[in-house]
Every structure is written in C-alpha cells, then in structure tokens.
Amino acid sequence: MRQILKNARTTAGMTQKETATAIKVSERFYQHLEAGTREGKGHIWDELEALFNTPQRELRNNDSHGNYSSSEQNGVAEAKELNEAAQDFSIDVETILDIGEDGRDTLELIDTQSAEISALRQIVASKDVQIDRLISAVEDLNKNRLEERSEWQQQVGTLANKNTSLDKKLAVEQRKRWGIGPFGGIAHTGEGVIGIGITYDIIRF
C-alpha cells in the first residue's frame, strides 16, 4: 500500500477516478498503483509529483513491503522488475476497455448525429419542394392575371369601337328629315284623318 500517495490524494481532495483522469490512465490502473500492486512508468510518476507537489520517491514508497524478510523483499523487487518489463511490451487491459467504451460511445454519438443530420436534410428538401410549388403557383397566378388583363383590354377596345360606330350611325340618322310617324290632315273627301306614314321634318323640336 502506498500510503503516502493515498494521503497526498486525499489531502488534495481528489478521488481515485479524478486522479486517474488527471494523469490519463484508467481508474483500475491507478487503484493498482495506490495499492502497491503495480508500478508505473516514469512519466506517470512525474505527473503525480506535479499534481500533488510531493517528490515521487516518497509517492513511490510501498509500505506493504516493510515487514518482508530480506529474501522476500528480493523476490518482490524481482517481481517489480518483471512487471515493469512486461508493461513496456503491453497495454493495460483496463485502459483498452476504457478506450473501447469511449470508442463505442463516440460511434453511438456519431450515429445519432448522422441520423439527426439526415432528418434535417429531409426537412430542408421538403421545404425546398414546398417553396418550388409556391413559386410555381405565384407564377401561374401572375400569368393568368396578365392573360385576363389582356382579354379585358381587348373587350374594352371592342366596346369602344362599337360605341364609336353607333355614335356615327346616330349622327347620320339624326341628320335625316324623312321618317315614319303619325300625322293628321284632311282627306280628298273632305274628312279629317289621322294616320301613320312617311313624314318629312319641317320643324324639329
């Protein structure tokens, strides 16, 4: 047990997980460090020394070996050396698992974001279709309006021409003195008569 390391951590008010995150190792690996069952590479102890402001030779001190015999301590030392050698050629399993979990979380996040982006693209495409339809409808309305305006102008022109023609005919008719209308007079028999016939205007009133 590395009691000095544990004391330094608790004095700093940090949990094992927070410490592991700070030095970029898995929580399980740090637990082994603090328990004295694992050795760490030099850069890990450099980071712990800077993190807790305590010399790493003190932090490395493993109290659990204090009651061992000389031969047992030699065995422990050899085991440490073998463990450190093994660490040079392997990666901590817990670290791999953590990386795997982080990778899965990242992939899930990417999949979720990809689905959201796909949904947004569909919405945008749908809105584009609606906008195109609106533009087409407005163009059709404008076209119809222009056609109706043209037809209306033609009808107005036709009516104006007809009115002009009628005005001319009326003027001609008004200039004529001959007409058909009632008249009164004395017949050759001496009788007074009233009838309808061709008249000639002498006085107009």
DRENPA-3360 file (N, C-alpha, C; in nm, 2 decimals, always signed):
BEGIN
1 = MRQILKNA = +0.09/-0.12/+0.00/+0.00/+0.00/+0.00/+0.09/+0.12/+0.00 ~ +0.06/+0.21/-0.09/+0.14/+0.34/-0.10/+0.06/+0.44/-0.02 ~ +0.08/+0.44/+0.11/+0.00/+0.53/+0.20/+0.03/+0.68/+0.17 ~ +0.16/+0.71/+0.14/+0.19/+0.85/+0.12/+0.12/+0.90/-0.01 ~ +0.11/+0.81/-0.11/+0.04/+0.85/-0.23/-0.11/+0.87/-0.20 ~ -0.17/+0.78/-0.12/-0.31/+0.79/-0.09/-0.33/+0.92/+0.00 ~ -0.24/+0.95/+0.09/-0.26/+1.07/+0.18/-0.25/+1.19/+0.09 ~ -0.16/+1.19/-0.01/-0.14/+1.31/-0.09/-0.27/+1.33/-0.17;
9 = RTTAGMTQ = -0.33/+1.22/-0.22/-0.45/+1.24/-0.30/-0.57/+1.29/-0.21 ~ -0.59/+1.23/-0.09/-0.70/+1.27/-0.01/-0.68/+1.42/+0.04 ~ -0.55/+1.45/+0.06/-0.52/+1.59/+0.10/-0.56/+1.69/-0.01 ~ -0.54/+1.64/-0.13/-0.57/+1.73/-0.25/-0.72/+1.73/-0.27 ~ -0.80/+1.64/-0.20/-0.94/+1.64/-0.21/-0.99/+1.58/-0.34 ~ -0.91/+1.48/-0.39/-0.94/+1.42/-0.52/-0.98/+1.27/-0.50 ~ -1.06/+1.22/-0.58/-1.10/+1.08/-0.58/-1.00/+1.00/-0.67 ~ -1.00/+0.87/-0.66/-0.91/+0.79/-0.74/-0.95/+0.81/-0.89;
17 = KETATAIK = -1.08/+0.82/-0.92/-1.12/+0.84/-1.06/-1.07/+0.98/-1.11 ~ -1.08/+1.08/-1.03/-1.03/+1.21/-1.07/-0.88/+1.21/-1.09 ~ -0.81/+1.14/-1.00/-0.67/+1.14/-1.02/-0.63/+1.06/-1.15 ~ -0.70/+0.95/-1.17/-0.67/+0.87/-1.29/-0.69/+0.96/-1.42 ~ -0.80/+1.03/-1.42/-0.83/+1.12/-1.53/-0.72/+1.22/-1.55 ~ -0.67/+1.28/-1.44/-0.57/+1.38/-1.44/-0.44/+1.34/-1.50 ~ -0.41/+1.21/-1.48/-0.28/+1.16/-1.53/-0.30/+1.07/-1.65 ~ -0.42/+1.06/-1.70/-0.46/+0.99/-1.83/-0.43/+0.84/-1.82;
25 = VSERFYQH = -0.48/+0.78/-1.71/-0.48/+0.63/-1.70/-0.62/+0.59/-1.66 ~ -0.64/+0.46/-1.66/-0.77/+0.41/-1.62/-0.78/+0.41/-1.46 ~ -0.90/+0.42/-1.41/-0.92/+0.42/-1.27/-0.86/+0.29/-1.21 ~ -0.88/+0.17/-1.27/-0.83/+0.05/-1.22/-0.68/+0.05/-1.21 ~ -0.62/+0.10/-1.31/-0.47/+0.11/-1.31/-0.42/+0.19/-1.20 ~ -0.49/+0.31/-1.17/-0.44/+0.39/-1.06/-0.47/+0.32/-0.93 ~ -0.58/+0.25/-0.92/-0.60/+0.17/-0.79/-0.49/+0.07/-0.77 ~ -0.44/+0.01/-0.87/-0.32/-0.08/-0.85/-0.20/+0.00/-0.81;
33 = LEAGTREG = -0.18/+0.12/-0.86/-0.07/+0.20/-0.82/-0.07/+0.23/-0.67 ~ -0.19/+0.28/-0.63/-0.21/+0.32/-0.49/-0.20/+0.20/-0.40 ~ -0.25/+0.08/-0.45/-0.24/-0.04/-0.36/-0.10/-0.10/-0.36 ~ -0.01/-0.05/-0.45/+0.13/-0.10/-0.45/+0.14/-0.23/-0.53 ~ +0.04/-0.27/-0.60/+0.05/-0.39/-0.68/+0.09/-0.37/-0.82 ~ +0.11/-0.25/-0.86/+0.15/-0.21/-0.99/+0.26/-0.10/-0.99 ~ +0.35/-0.10/-1.08/+0.45/+0.00/-1.09/+0.41/+0.09/-1.21 ~ +0.44/+0.21/-1.21/+0.41/+0.29/-1.33/+0.54/+0.34/-1.40;
41 = KGHIWDEL = +0.52/+0.38/-1.52/+0.63/+0.43/-1.59/+0.67/+0.57/-1.54 ~ +0.79/+0.61/-1.57/+0.84/+0.74/-1.52/+0.75/+0.86/-1.54 ~ +0.69/+0.87/-1.66/+0.61/+0.99/-1.69/+0.49/+1.00/-1.60 ~ +0.44/+0.88/-1.56/+0.32/+0.88/-1.47/+0.35/+0.93/-1.33 ~ +0.47/+0.89/-1.28/+0.51/+0.95/-1.15/+0.55/+1.09/-1.16 ~ +0.60/+1.13/-1.28/+0.63/+1.28/-1.30/+0.50/+1.36/-1.29 ~ +0.39/+1.31/-1.35/+0.26/+1.38/-1.34/+0.20/+1.38/-1.20 ~ +0.22/+1.26/-1.13/+0.17/+1.26/-0.99/+0.25/+1.35/-0.90;
49 = EALFNTPQ = +0.38/+1.36/-0.92/+0.47/+1.45/-0.84/+0.42/+1.60/-0.86 ~ +0.39/+1.63/-0.99/+0.35/+1.77/-1.02/+0.20/+1.79/-0.97 ~ +0.12/+1.69/-0.97/-0.02/+1.70/-0.93/-0.03/+1.72/-0.78 ~ +0.05/+1.65/-0.70/+0.04/+1.65/-0.56/+0.15/+1.73/-0.49 ~ +0.24/+1.78/-0.58/+0.35/+1.87/-0.52/+0.43/+1.79/-0.41 ~ +0.45/+1.66/-0.44/+0.52/+1.58/-0.35/+0.63/+1.50/-0.43 ~ +0.75/+1.48/-0.38/+0.86/+1.41/-0.45/+0.81/+1.27/-0.48 ~ +0.84/+1.23/-0.60/+0.79/+1.10/-0.65/+0.86/+0.98/-0.57;
57 = RELRNNDS = +0.98/+1.00/-0.52/+1.04/+0.90/-0.44/+0.96/+0.87/-0.32 ~ +0.89/+0.97/-0.26/+0.80/+0.94/-0.15/+0.67/+0.88/-0.19 ~ +0.62/+0.93/-0.31/+0.50/+0.87/-0.36/+0.51/+0.73/-0.40 ~ +0.63/+0.69/-0.45/+0.66/+0.55/-0.49/+0.67/+0.46/-0.37 ~ +0.70/+0.51/-0.25/+0.72/+0.42/-0.13/+0.60/+0.33/-0.11 ~ +0.63/+0.20/-0.11/+0.53/+0.10/-0.09/+0.54/+0.04/+0.05 ~ +0.45/+0.08/+0.14/+0.45/+0.05/+0.28/+0.42/-0.10/+0.30 ~ +0.36/-0.17/+0.20/+0.32/-0.31/+0.22/+0.44/-0.40/+0.22;
65 = HGNYSSSE = +0.56/-0.35/+0.19/+0.68/-0.44/+0.18/+0.76/-0.43/+0.31 ~ +0.72/-0.35/+0.40/+0.80/-0.32/+0.52/+0.83/-0.44/+0.61 ~ +0.74/-0.54/+0.62/+0.75/-0.65/+0.71/+0.80/-0.77/+0.64 ~ +0.85/-0.76/+0.51/+0.90/-0.88/+0.44/+1.04/-0.91/+0.49 ~ +1.08/-1.04/+0.48/+1.22/-1.07/+0.51/+1.31/-1.03/+0.39 ~ +1.44/-1.04/+0.41/+1.53/-1.00/+0.31/+1.51/-1.07/+0.18 ~ +1.49/-1.20/+0.18/+1.47/-1.28/+0.06/+1.33/-1.25/+0.00 ~ +1.23/-1.23/+0.08/+1.10/-1.19/+0.03/+1.11/-1.06/-0.04;
73 = QNGVAEAK = +1.18/-0.96/+0.02/+1.19/-0.83/-0.04/+1.27/-0.84/-0.17 ~ +1.37/-0.93/-0.18/+1.44/-0.95/-0.31/+1.34/-1.01/-0.41 ~ +1.25/-1.10/-0.37/+1.15/-1.16/-0.46/+1.06/-1.05/-0.51 ~ +1.02/-0.97/-0.41/+0.93/-0.86/-0.45/+0.99/-0.76/-0.55 ~ +1.12/-0.73/-0.53/+1.19/-0.64/-0.62/+1.20/-0.71/-0.75 ~ +1.23/-0.84/-0.76/+1.24/-0.90/-0.89/+1.10/-0.90/-0.96 ~ +1.00/-0.92/-0.88/+0.87/-0.92/-0.94/+0.83/-0.78/-0.99 ~ +0.88/-0.68/-0.92/+0.85/-0.54/-0.97/+0.92/-0.52/-1.11;
81 = ELNEAAQD = +1.05/-0.57/-1.11/+1.13/-0.55/-1.24/+1.06/-0.63/-1.35 ~ +1.01/-0.75/-1.32/+0.94/-0.83/-1.43/+0.82/-0.76/-1.47 ~ +0.75/-0.70/-1.37/+0.62/-0.63/-1.40/+0.64/-0.51/-1.49 ~ +0.75/-0.43/-1.45/+0.78/-0.31/-1.53/+0.82/-0.35/-1.67 ~ +0.90/-0.46/-1.68/+0.94/-0.51/-1.82/+0.82/-0.55/-1.90 ~ +0.72/-0.61/-1.83/+0.60/-0.66/-1.90/+0.52/-0.53/-1.95 ~ +0.52/-0.43/-1.87/+0.45/-0.31/-1.90/+0.51/-0.24/-2.02 ~ +0.64/-0.26/-2.05/+0.70/-0.20/-2.17/+0.65/-0.26/-2.30;
89 = FSIDVETI = +0.60/-0.38/-2.29/+0.55/-0.46/-2.41/+0.40/-0.48/-2.41 ~ +0.33/-0.43/-2.32/+0.19/-0.45/-2.32/+0.11/-0.32/-2.28 ~ -0.02/-0.32/-2.30/-0.10/-0.21/-2.26/-0.20/-0.26/-2.16 ~ -0.22/-0.17/-2.06/-0.31/-0.21/-1.95/-0.45/-0.25/-2.01 ~ -0.50/-0.37/-1.97/-0.63/-0.42/-2.02/-0.74/-0.32/-1.99 ~ -0.74/-0.27/-1.87/-0.85/-0.17/-1.83/-0.85/-0.05/-1.92 ~ -0.73/-0.01/-1.95/-0.72/+0.11/-2.04/-0.78/+0.08/-2.18 ~ -0.75/-0.04/-2.23/-0.81/-0.09/-2.36/-0.96/-0.09/-2.35;
97 = LDIGEDGR = -1.01/-0.14/-2.23/-1.16/-0.15/-2.22/-1.22/-0.01/-2.22 ~ -1.15/+0.08/-2.14/-1.19/+0.22/-2.14/-1.20/+0.28/-2.28 ~ -1.09/+0.26/-2.35/-1.08/+0.31/-2.49/-1.19/+0.26/-2.57 ~ -1.22/+0.12/-2.55/-1.33/+0.06/-2.63/-1.46/+0.12/-2.60 ~ -1.48/+0.14/-2.46/-1.61/+0.20/-2.43/-1.62/+0.35/-2.48 ~ -1.51/+0.42/-2.47/-1.51/+0.56/-2.53/-1.54/+0.55/-2.68 ~ -1.48/+0.46/-2.74/-1.50/+0.44/-2.89/-1.64/+0.41/-2.92 ~ -1.70/+0.32/-2.84/-1.84/+0.29/-2.87/-1.93/+0.41/-2.84;
105 = DTLELIDT = -1.90/+0.48/-2.74/-1.98/+0.60/-2.71/-1.97/+0.70/-2.82 ~ -1.84/+0.71/-2.87/-1.82/+0.81/-2.98/-1.90/+0.76/-3.11 ~ -1.89/+0.63/-3.14/-1.96/+0.58/-3.25/-2.11/+0.60/-3.24 ~ -2.17/+0.58/-3.12/-2.31/+0.60/-3.10/-2.35/+0.74/-3.12 ~ -2.26/+0.83/-3.07/-2.28/+0.98/-3.08/-2.28/+1.01/-3.23 ~ -2.18/+0.96/-3.30/-2.17/+0.99/-3.45/-2.30/+0.94/-3.52 ~ -2.34/+0.81/-3.48/-2.46/+0.76/-3.55/-2.59/+0.85/-3.52 ~ -2.60/+0.89/-3.39/-2.71/+0.98/-3.36/-2.71/+1.11/-3.43;
113 = QSAEISAL = -2.59/+1.17/-3.44/-2.57/+1.30/-3.51/-2.60/+1.28/-3.66 ~ -2.55/+1.17/-3.71/-2.57/+1.14/-3.85/-2.72/+1.12/-3.88 ~ -2.80/+1.06/-3.79/-2.94/+1.04/-3.81/-3.01/+1.18/-3.80 ~ -2.97/+1.26/-3.71/-3.02/+1.40/-3.70/-3.00/+1.48/-3.82 ~ -2.87/+1.47/-3.88/-2.84/+1.55/-4.00/-2.92/+1.50/-4.11 ~ -2.94/+1.36/-4.12/-3.02/+1.31/-4.23/-3.17/+1.36/-4.22 ~ -3.22/+1.36/-4.10/-3.36/+1.41/-4.08/-3.37/+1.56/-4.12 ~ -3.27/+1.64/-4.08/-3.27/+1.78/-4.12/-3.26/+1.80/-4.27;
121 = RQIVASKD = -3.18/+1.71/-4.33/-3.17/+1.72/-4.48/-3.31/+1.69/-4.54 ~ -3.38/+1.59/-4.49/-3.51/+1.56/-4.54/-3.61/+1.68/-4.52 ~ -3.60/+1.74/-4.41/-3.69/+1.86/-4.38/-3.66/+1.97/-4.48 ~ -3.52/+2.00/-4.50/-3.49/+2.10/-4.59/-3.53/+2.07/-4.73 ~ -3.52/+1.94/-4.77/-3.56/+1.90/-4.91/-3.71/+1.92/-4.92 ~ -3.79/+1.89/-4.81/-3.93/+1.90/-4.82/-3.97/+2.05/-4.83 ~ -3.90/+2.13/-4.75/-3.93/+2.28/-4.76/-3.89/+2.33/-4.90 ~ -3.78/+2.28/-4.96/-3.75/+2.33/-5.09/-3.86/+2.29/-5.19;
129 = VQIDRLIS = -3.92/+2.17/-5.18/-4.03/+2.13/-5.27/-4.15/+2.23/-5.25 ~ -4.18/+2.26/-5.12/-4.29/+2.35/-5.09/-4.27/+2.49/-5.15 ~ -4.14/+2.53/-5.14/-4.11/+2.67/-5.19/-4.12/+2.67/-5.34 ~ -4.07/+2.56/-5.41/-4.08/+2.55/-5.55/-4.23/+2.55/-5.59 ~ -4.31/+2.48/-5.52/-4.46/+2.48/-5.55/-4.52/+2.62/-5.54 ~ -4.48/+2.69/-5.43/-4.54/+2.82/-5.41/-4.49/+2.91/-5.52 ~ -4.36/+2.91/-5.56/-4.31/+2.99/-5.67/-4.39/+2.96/-5.80 ~ -4.41/+2.83/-5.83/-4.48/+2.79/-5.95/-4.63/+2.85/-5.94;
137 = AVEDLNKN = -4.69/+2.84/-5.82/-4.83/+2.88/-5.81/-4.84/+3.03/-5.83 ~ -4.74/+3.11/-5.78/-4.74/+3.25/-5.79/-4.72/+3.29/-5.94 ~ -4.63/+3.22/-6.01/-4.60/+3.24/-6.15/-4.73/+3.22/-6.23 ~ -4.80/+3.11/-6.20/-4.93/+3.08/-6.27/-5.03/+3.19/-6.25 ~ -5.04/+3.23/-6.12/-5.14/+3.34/-6.09/-5.10/+3.47/-6.17 ~ -4.98/+3.50/-6.17/-4.94/+3.62/-6.25/-4.96/+3.61/-6.40 ~ -4.94/+3.49/-6.45/-4.96/+3.46/-6.59/-5.11/+3.48/-6.62 ~ -5.20/+3.41/-6.53/-5.34/+3.42/-6.55/-5.39/+3.57/-6.54;
145 = RLEERSEW = -5.33/+3.64/-6.45/-5.37/+3.78/-6.43/-5.34/+3.86/-6.56 ~ -5.22/+3.84/-6.62/-5.18/+3.91/-6.74/-5.27/+3.87/-6.85 ~ -5.31/+3.74/-6.86/-5.40/+3.70/-6.97/-5.54/+3.76/-6.95 ~ -5.59/+3.76/-6.83/-5.72/+3.83/-6.81/-5.72/+3.98/-6.83 ~ -5.61/+4.04/-6.80/-5.60/+4.18/-6.83/-5.60/+4.21/-6.98 ~ -5.52/+4.12/-7.05/-5.52/+4.14/-7.19/-5.66/+4.12/-7.26 ~ -5.73/+4.02/-7.21/-5.86/+3.99/-7.26/-5.96/+4.11/-7.23 ~ -5.94/+4.16/-7.11/-6.03/+4.27/-7.06/-6.00/+4.40/-7.15;
153 = QQQVGTLA = -5.87/+4.42/-7.18/-5.84/+4.54/-7.26/-5.89/+4.52/-7.40 ~ -5.89/+4.39/-7.45/-5.95/+4.37/-7.59/-6.10/+4.40/-7.59 ~ -6.17/+4.35/-7.48/-6.31/+4.37/-7.48/-6.34/+4.52/-7.46 ~ -6.26/+4.59/-7.39/-6.29/+4.73/-7.37/-6.27/+4.80/-7.51 ~ -6.16/+4.76/-7.58/-6.14/+4.82/-7.71/-6.25/+4.79/-7.81 ~ -6.30/+4.66/-7.80/-6.42/+4.63/-7.89/-6.54/+4.71/-7.86 ~ -6.57/+4.72/-7.73/-6.69/+4.80/-7.69/-6.67/+4.95/-7.73 ~ -6.55/+5.00/-7.72/-6.52/+5.14/-7.76/-6.55/+5.16/-7.91;
161 = NKNTSLDK = -6.50/+5.06/-7.99/-6.52/+5.07/-8.13/-6.67/+5.06/-8.17 ~ -6.74/+4.97/-8.10/-6.89/+4.96/-8.12/-6.96/+5.09/-8.08 ~ -6.92/+5.15/-7.97/-6.98/+5.28/-7.93/-6.95/+5.39/-8.04 ~ -6.83/+5.39/-8.09/-6.80/+5.49/-8.19/-6.88/+5.47/-8.31 ~ -6.90/+5.34/-8.35/-6.98/+5.31/-8.47/-7.12/+5.35/-8.45 ~ -7.18/+5.32/-8.33/-7.31/+5.36/-8.30/-7.33/+5.51/-8.30 ~ -7.23/+5.58/-8.24/-7.24/+5.73/-8.24/-7.24/+5.79/-8.38 ~ -7.17/+5.72/-8.47/-7.17/+5.77/-8.61/-7.30/+5.75/-8.68;
169 = KLAVEQRK = -7.36/+5.63/-8.65/-7.49/+5.59/-8.71/-7.60/+5.69/-8.66 ~ -7.59/+5.71/-8.53/-7.69/+5.80/-8.47/-7.68/+5.94/-8.52 ~ -7.56/+5.99/-8.55/-7.54/+6.12/-8.60/-7.60/+6.13/-8.74 ~ -7.58/+6.02/-8.82/-7.63/+6.01/-8.96/-7.78/+6.01/-8.95 ~ -7.84/+5.93/-8.86/-7.98/+5.92/-8.85/-8.04/+6.06/-8.81 ~ -7.97/+6.12/-8.72/-8.02/+6.25/-8.67/-8.02/+6.36/-8.78 ~ -7.94/+6.34/-8.88/-7.93/+6.44/-8.99/-8.05/+6.41/-9.09 ~ -8.11/+6.30/-9.09/-8.21/+6.27/-9.19/-8.34/+6.34/-9.15;
177 = RWGIGPFG = -8.42/+6.39/-9.25/-8.55/+6.46/-9.23/-8.67/+6.37/-9.25 ~ -8.64/+6.26/-9.34/-8.75/+6.17/-9.36/-8.76/+6.07/-9.25 ~ -8.89/+6.03/-9.22/-8.91/+5.94/-9.11/-9.05/+5.88/-9.12 ~ -9.08/+5.80/-9.03/-9.21/+5.73/-9.02/-9.27/+5.78/-8.89 ~ -9.40/+5.83/-8.89/-9.46/+5.88/-8.77/-9.61/+5.91/-8.80 ~ -9.68/+5.94/-8.69/-9.82/+5.98/-8.70/-9.84/+6.12/-8.77 ~ -9.95/+6.13/-8.83/-9.98/+6.26/-8.89/-10.13/+6.28/-8.89 ~ -10.17/+6.40/-8.91/-10.31/+6.44/-8.91/-10.34/+6.53/-9.03;
185 = GIAHTGEG = -10.46/+6.52/-9.09/-10.49/+6.61/-9.20/-10.63/+6.59/-9.25 ~ -10.66/+6.64/-9.37/-10.79/+6.63/-9.43/-10.78/+6.55/-9.56 ~ -10.86/+6.45/-9.57/-10.86/+6.37/-9.69/-10.93/+6.44/-9.81 ~ -10.91/+6.38/-9.93/-10.97/+6.44/-10.05/-11.12/+6.44/-10.05 ~ -11.17/+6.36/-9.95/-11.32/+6.36/-9.94/-11.37/+6.47/-9.85 ~ -11.27/+6.54/-9.79/-11.31/+6.65/-9.70/-11.32/+6.60/-9.56 ~ -11.29/+6.48/-9.53/-11.29/+6.43/-9.39/-11.16/+6.45/-9.33 ~ -11.16/+6.47/-9.20/-11.04/+6.48/-9.12/-10.99/+6.34/-9.09;
193 = VIGIGITY = -10.86/+6.32/-9.11/-10.80/+6.19/-9.08/-10.67/+6.20/-9.00 ~ -10.64/+6.09/-8.93/-10.52/+6.07/-8.85/-10.46/+5.94/-8.89 ~ -10.33/+5.93/-8.92/-10.27/+5.81/-8.96/-10.12/+5.80/-8.94 ~ -10.06/+5.70/-8.99/-9.92/+5.68/-8.98/-9.86/+5.67/-9.12 ~ -9.75/+5.74/-9.14/-9.70/+5.73/-9.28/-9.56/+5.79/-9.28 ~ -9.51/+5.81/-9.40/-9.38/+5.87/-9.41/-9.39/+6.02/-9.40 ~ -9.30/+6.07/-9.32/-9.31/+6.22/-9.29/-9.18/+6.28/-9.33 ~ -9.19/+6.41/-9.34/-9.07/+6.49/-9.37/-9.06/+6.60/-9.27;
201 = DIIRF = -8.95/+6.61/-9.20/-8.94/+6.71/-9.09/-8.93/+6.85/-9.15 ~ -9.01/+6.93/-9.11/-9.00/+7.07/-9.14/-8.94/+7.15/-9.02 ~ -9.00/+7.12/-8.91/-8.96/+7.18/-8.78/-8.93/+7.07/-8.68 ~ -8.81/+7.08/-8.62/-8.78/+6.99/-8.52/-8.78/+7.06/-8.38 ~ -8.84/+6.99/-8.29/-8.84/+7.05/-8.15/-8.84/+6.94/-8.05;
% end
